[in-house]
């Protein structure tokens, strides 16, 4: 009896370890990155203009949501110009935003991008210091 109980316990532990080690990879959300490509500074003040490159990598390989559905929100910035989305490779898209610094509510300037879909979507944030 004891041996049967011991065998069942070992079997349950083995199954648990198998599923822990060999669990299926769960794809993460789209990766959204920001890069300041013009007028990069440590600290910004009102009136400064910069160009920010937004890169979205589709980690799920295909996405039913168009790039144009990406929502941008900002604090202390206003958009003064944009480019169209450009497909750099099969699963990578880029766009440039020309933004101007306006007075934020606090000490930071924030640019966020958000994508919503049934495959987790994606979120990215850029935080800059304001003088």
RODO-2510 file (C-alpha; in nm, 4 decimals, decimal comma):
residues 131
     n   res          X          Y          Z
     1     x     0,0000     0,0000     0,0000
     2     x     0,2750     0,2353     0,0967
     3     x     0,4649     0,1572    -0,2253
     4     x     0,1545     0,2300    -0,4369
     5     x     0,1022     0,5626    -0,2601
     6     x     0,4698     0,6462    -0,3049
     7     x     0,4503     0,5612    -0,6798
     8     x     0,1422     0,7788    -0,7295
     9     x     0,3075     1,0679    -0,5486
    10     x     0,6200     1,0375    -0,7649
    11     x     0,4033     1,0260    -1,0774
    12     x     0,2191     1,3466    -0,9773
    13     x     0,5458     1,5250    -0,9003
    14     x     0,6928     1,4110    -1,2345
    15     x     0,3889     1,5365    -1,4249
    16     x     0,4062     1,8702    -1,2412
    17     x     0,7758     1,9099    -1,3212
    18     x     0,7148     1,8165    -1,6858
    19     x     0,4460     2,0839    -1,7289
    20     x     0,6534     2,3417    -1,5407
    21     x     0,9643     2,2813    -1,7544
    22     x     0,7971     2,2106    -2,0877
    23     x     0,5015     2,4456    -2,0668
    24     x     0,4014     2,5898    -2,4033
    25     x     0,5510     2,9281    -2,4793
    26     x     0,2976     3,1988    -2,4234
    27     x     0,3608     3,4776    -2,6714
    28     x     0,4005     3,8181    -2,5207
    29     x     0,2313     4,1313    -2,6440
    30     x     0,3576     4,3448    -2,9327
    31     x     0,6840     4,5121    -2,8451
    32     x     0,6667     4,8909    -2,8758
    33     x     0,9894     5,0909    -2,8573
    34     x     1,0698     5,4611    -2,8822
    35     x     1,3911     5,6263    -3,0016
    36     x     1,4571     5,9997    -3,0122
    37     x     1,6321     6,0526    -3,3452
    38     x     1,6443     6,4342    -3,3497
    39     x     1,7110     6,6752    -3,0618
    40     x     1,7846     6,4205    -2,7883
    41     x     1,8533     6,5884    -2,4515
    42     x     1,8767     6,5003    -2,0850
    43     x     1,6124     6,7583    -1,9918
    44     x     1,3507     6,9313    -2,2091
    45     x     1,1741     7,2660    -2,1803
    46     x     0,8634     7,4189    -2,3357
    47     x     0,8989     7,4794    -2,7080
    48     x     1,1583     7,2069    -2,7713
    49     x     1,0850     7,0023    -3,0837
    50     x     1,2044     6,6462    -3,1316
    51     x     1,1517     6,3552    -3,3699
    52     x     1,0695     6,0206    -3,2124
    53     x     1,0834     5,6929    -3,4027
    54     x     0,8228     5,4386    -3,2925
    55     x     0,8977     5,0727    -3,3674
    56     x     0,6388     4,7992    -3,3270
    57     x     0,7468     4,4356    -3,3464
    58     x     0,4596     4,1920    -3,3893
    59     x     0,5620     3,9069    -3,1605
    60     x     0,2574     3,7022    -3,2596
    61     x     0,3721     3,7237    -3,6246
    62     x     0,0330     3,8223    -3,7612
    63     x    -0,2074     4,0745    -3,6196
    64     x    -0,5625     4,1432    -3,7326
    65     x    -0,5388     4,5009    -3,6018
    66     x    -0,4095     4,7619    -3,8474
    67     x    -0,1137     4,9776    -3,7444
    68     x    -0,3384     5,2847    -3,7777
    69     x    -0,5342     5,1559    -3,4763
    70     x    -0,2325     5,2196    -3,2507
    71     x    -0,3390     5,4847    -2,9977
    72     x    -0,0945     5,7495    -2,8795
    73     x    -0,1455     5,9435    -2,5578
    74     x     0,0825     6,2123    -2,4252
    75     x     0,1485     6,4378    -2,1311
    76     x     0,3516     6,7532    -2,1948
    77     x     0,3736     6,6932    -2,5704
    78     x     0,1763     6,7775    -2,8808
    79     x     0,2162     6,6218    -3,2230
    80     x     0,3197     6,8649    -3,4959
    81     x     0,3769     6,6066    -3,7706
    82     x     0,3861     6,2351    -3,8470
    83     x     0,4917     5,9942    -4,1173
    84     x     0,2851     5,7010    -4,2370
    85     x     0,3556     5,3583    -4,0922
    86     x     0,6366     5,1873    -4,2833
    87     x     0,6814     4,8110    -4,2920
    88     x     1,0527     4,7467    -4,2300
    89     x     1,0255     4,3661    -4,2398
    90     x     0,7568     4,1003    -4,2169
    91     x     0,6724     4,1771    -3,8551
    92     x     0,8320     4,5172    -3,7847
    93     x     0,6674     4,8549    -3,8487
    94     x     0,8013     5,2059    -3,7864
    95     x     0,6640     5,5580    -3,7799
    96     x     0,8144     5,8954    -3,6949
    97     x     0,6432     6,1514    -3,4752
    98     x     0,7501     6,5148    -3,4675
    99     x     0,6455     6,6487    -3,1291
   100     x     0,6736     6,9761    -2,9416
   101     x     0,7127     7,0041    -2,5671
   102     x     0,4380     7,1914    -2,3856
   103     x     0,4180     7,2449    -2,0127
   104     x     0,3288     6,9144    -1,8409
   105     x     0,1431     6,8852    -1,5103
   106     x     0,4491     6,7452    -1,3352
   107     x     0,8231     6,7007    -1,3857
   108     x     0,7962     6,4421    -1,6630
   109     x     0,6939     6,4333    -2,0273
   110     x     0,5243     6,1082    -2,1272
   111     x     0,4501     5,9481    -2,4638
   112     x     0,2576     5,6212    -2,4645
   113     x     0,1465     5,3859    -2,7407
   114     x    -0,1209     5,1233    -2,6945
   115     x    -0,2466     4,8431    -2,9195
   116     x    -0,5543     4,6405    -2,8324
   117     x    -0,6286     4,3011    -2,9882
   118     x    -0,7325     3,9510    -2,8864
   119     x    -0,3649     3,8416    -2,8696
   120     x    -0,2729     4,0629    -2,5714
   121     x    -0,2054     4,3812    -2,7737
   122     x     0,0917     4,5921    -2,6777
   123     x     0,1980     4,8909    -2,4723
   124     x     0,5038     5,1152    -2,4700
   125     x     0,5993     5,4268    -2,2789
   126     x     0,8669     5,6951    -2,3098
   127     x     0,9284     5,9173    -2,0074
   128     x     1,1453     6,2298    -2,0384
   129     x     1,2493     6,4931    -1,7846
   130     x     1,1032     6,8439    -1,8007
   131     x     1,2878     7,1508    -1,6758
***
